[in-house]
Amino acid sequence: MTGNSTQTTYNGDVTINGSERPPIELHDPADVFVTTAGVGGDLEVRNAEYVFTHQSVDSGVSVADAETTIRGDLEDGYVERTDGDIRITDTEDVFVATDAVDGEFSAPGAENVYTDAVSTAVTPTEYDVSTVGWQQSGHASDPSTGGYAVGMDHEIELEGVRTDIELYLVGHGHEVSVDGRSAEVSVHFLGYDNTVNVGPHLATNVVSDTGFDNEIDAEPYPAADLIEMSRDEAYANAGFGRRKVTFQVPADDEDWCSNCGREADAIIERHQMEAFFLFRIPVWTYEQSTNPAQECEHCSPNVVHAELSPEERRRVFE
């Protein structure tokens, strides 16, 4: 340590943003979150309980004595940018995002280390929503890239998704809601207790899950979206007299589709009936299907039109 070294006392959260002279020591914080491109030199994490990282872990790197020491009654630390080295000592959990460290990264004394080699499709600033900190929120309509969150307890909403997007979630307690049609949501988890809620017309792909208790909560595909003609509509169109009608109904008690043999959320049955109708009511049945054909979201031809709303799709078949 040189004669020009400084010690700074903080209470609460601390953000390293480039104004501190490196090498820096962050002493005894709670959790620490290191963003992409956060450290221009080396990063050493000493005696952490948990380390979650998408940065490769090296052995033997040690940061020199600090020019700037930050201590006190610290809560969480956020490393957004320093041009030099940084050492974090006696912390609880540390989350190191992909491409966070330009130099080497080591974690001597860590009780548990979760690590994967992960790269993202775009930089943090190129995401439609990019949040850092505690209890942040963000929203985007018709997104083109996705969302990036570093910290804890973020709420992000992406609606009107119609192209493939990516979610990169670092930390814990994040809640993300995504809704749209005919697109895939690729998800990277780095941390724990994060949840992504996905609408029924989107596919999901968990590319990496570096941590634990992370969850994708996908809404089941609605059976109503596979129905071209409901029973009520068929009866209403029958008019008066002897008529043949075709309609579809949800097979609510079925878990497996007999047509394609796959487990499915939405299964419908196709029925045929010949009956005498009076005021939209079949008062006498001549013939009806006893073993109706099934289809589901995996094999129904209606899924081809998933980019359309149910009303738009019915007009296509009319």
C-alpha positions, 0 to 999 in steps of 0.5 A: 500500500502506498502513501497515497492510499485512501480508505472510504467508509460507506453505509448501505449499497456501494457502486464502483463506477470508475471514480475510485483509484485502483487497485480497489478493495471492497471489504465485507459487503453482503452480495456483490454484482459485477456487470459485463465489462465491469473490471478492466484489470484482475478480479480476486474474490476472497472467502465468499460463500457462493460465487456464480460466474460466467467468467472463467475462474483462474487459479493463483491470481492475486490483486496487489495492496489496494490504493482505495479501500471501501469498508463500513456498514456495507450492504450490496456492492455493484461493480459497473466499471473500474479500469484496474484491479479489484479485490472483494473480501469476506462477502456472502454471494458474488455474481460475475456476468459474462465478459465482466473481467478483462484480466484474470479472475480467481475465487480463493476460499469460496465455499461453492462455485457455480460456473459455465462458459456463456456468451450473450448475443448482444452487449448490455446496452443493445438489449431492449431493457437493461437494468442494474441495481436493487428493485429495478423495473423495465418494460418494452413493447415489440422488443427485438433483442430482449432483456438484461438484469444484474442485481436483485428483485427486478421486474421486467415486462416484454410484450408483443414479442414477434421475433426471437429474443434473449434474457440474461438474468444475473442475481436473484429474485428477478421476475420477468414476464414475456408475451407474444407469438411465434418466437423463441425466448432464450434464457440465461440464468446466473444466480438463484430464485429467478422466474420467467413467465412466458405466454402460451404462444412462445417457445422457451430455451434455457441456454444456461442455468448457472445456479439453483431454484430458477424457473420457467413458468410457461402458460399452457397452450389454450385449447380454444386456439385450436378450435375452428368451429365450436359446438355452439357455433355449429348448432347456431349455423345448423338452422332448421331441419335435418343437418350434418354438423362438424365441430371441435371440443376440448378434451379436458381430461386427456394428457396424451394426444392419440393422433401424434402420441405426444403429451400435450397441454391442449387436446381437442376432439373433432365431432360429427353429428347428423341431427334434426335441429329446432331453434339451434337445438338438436332435438333428434340425433340420427348419427354422431361420432363415437370415437372422435379424432384428436389433435393437439398443439403439436400436430394440429394444422391450426398451429401453423396460424399461431401468429394470428389471433383466434378471431383472425384464424377463424376468418382464414378458415371461413 
